[in-house]
């Protein structure tokens, strides 16, 4: 029996690749979105905040339709895309 969580992550991986083909790497796409939101909102928005806000949109939708599978897949995808906005593991800017 396939575990639903594993199935969700596998589907999210497929979606991540497809979105990358259409919208570029997450850091580039989220940076583009952040720049636009910064102008609209008149505050600085970071790519990390874009990812968190997009996840919040999916969370709000799940509050209305908790069993909507695509929103769960999207949340997993946004978590992964947001992780790609982090500094690569092993880099250290403290020096």
Order of alpha helices (4+ residues) and beta strands (2+ residues): alpha-alpha-alpha-alpha
